[in-house]
Amino acid sequence: MSFGLNRAEVIGRLGADVTVNHLQSGGRVANMSIATDESYIDRNTGGQRVDKTEWHRIVTFQSGLIDMLVKHAVKGRLVYVAGKLQTRRWKKPGEESDRFSTEILLVPGGRVQFLDKPNGNGARPQPDPDMAGDTGAAQASEPADFDDDRIPF
């Protein structure tokens, strides 16, 4: 018997407000993009600092989590997300080759936690104080200060 571990965790800023689409089955799906950034010194360019941004797609089908994200997941918010990696494959009409998208899927046992002040960056009003738990809600946390100049978008 073999075992595996499929877990992905990111901390970054939301690149846009959450988007919610309705499925033909009657359910909903929420999508978010989170930007993470890093910097390093490139010795090939004389020791200049290089900033790099990586974008991560986040997806969930959980109704309660979608409701919470609609209220609180707005562009610029600092967020921690823990879920599992999933790669989808599809074909675009008129194209012969497959397309792929790797996403972080929020499933039961995953987590969303906002790490900043909701009003500190133009976000919507304060979240409910009872927002806590796994992917059904965001975890309340101590606010963290951030500098608007560090947002990569």
N, C-alpha and C positions, 0 to 999 in steps of 0.2 A: 504494500500500500504506500502511495506517495502523498506527501503533503506539500502545500505551497502557501505562500503569503502574498496577497495582493493588497497593498495599502499605499496610498499616496497622501502626503500632507503638504500643504503650501500655506504660506502667509504672504499676502500681497494686497494690492489695491484693486478695487473693482474698476474695470475700464468703461463700464456703462451701467445703467440701471438694469436690473434683471428683466429678461423677456420671458413671457409665458405664452405658449401656443396650445391650442386645443387640438386633441387627437380625434381621429374618426371614431375611435372606440368610446369616446365620451370623456376620457381622462385628460389630464393636462401635463405638460412638461415645462420645466423652468430651465433656462440657460443663462449662465454668467461667464464672463471672461475676467480672469484675475492676472494682473501683471506682477511678476517678481523681478527684482533687479539685483545685479551684483556688479562689482567693479574689480578691476585688477590692473596691475602695472605691466604694460607691454614693453619688454626690453628691446624688441625689434624696432620700436619707434622712438628710441631714446628715453625710455622710462616714463612715457606719458600714461596717464590714467585712462582706462577704457571702461565705459559704462555699458552694460548689456542688459536688455530687458527680454524676458521670456514670458510668453502668454500661455495661459492654461484655461481650457474650456471646462466648465463645471455643469453637470446635468443632474436633475432629480425629477422623479415622477411622484413624489410623496406629497399628498394634498396639504397636510398641515404645514409642512416645511415650505411649500410654495406660497401659502397664505402669508407666512411670516416674512419670506423674502420679498414679496410684493410691497410690504409695508416698510422694510428697513434696508434692503440691499440696493443702495444707490451709488452712482458713480463716485469714485474717490474714497469710499469707506475702506478702512483697513480690516481685513478679515482673515481668519484662520479656517481652513477647510480640511477635513480628513475624510477620505472615501476610498474607492478602489478604482484602478485603471481599467478602462474598457476601450477597445478599438472597434469601430464600426467600419463596415465596407459597403459601398454602394456604387451604382453606375449612374452617371448623368445621361439623360436621353441624348442620343446622337453621338456618344463617345464610346469607344471600344474598351478603353482601359478602366480599371476600377479606381475609385477614390477611397481614401482612408481618413479617418479622424480618430485621434486618441483623446479621450476625455476622462475626467475624474467624475465617477458616478457616486452620488450620495445615496446610500442605501441605509436601511435600519442598522444602527450601530456606528454610522458615520457621524460627523460633527460639523457644525457651523458655529463660529464664535466671532462676534464683532469685537475689535480690539481698540476702537477709538471712540471719541465722544460723538454721538449722533449729530449734534448741532455744531460741532467744532469745524466742520468742513462743508457746510451747506447742505448736509443731509436732512432728512425729514425729522419730525419731532422725536423726543425721547421714546425708547422702546418700553414696553410693559415691564415692570420689575419682576414679574414671574416668568420671563422668558428664560428657560433653562432646559438642559437635557440633550438628548441625542438629536438625530436629524429631524425630529418633529418640531424643534424650536432652536433658536440660537442661544448660546450660553451667555449669560450676563457676565461682565468682567469689569475690572477696574479700568477706567479710561486711560488711554495713553496719548501723550501729546505728539503731534507730528507737524512737520514743516511742509506747507503747500509747495515749496520749491522742489521737493523730492519726488513729487508725483511724476511718473514718466510719460504722461499724456496730457 
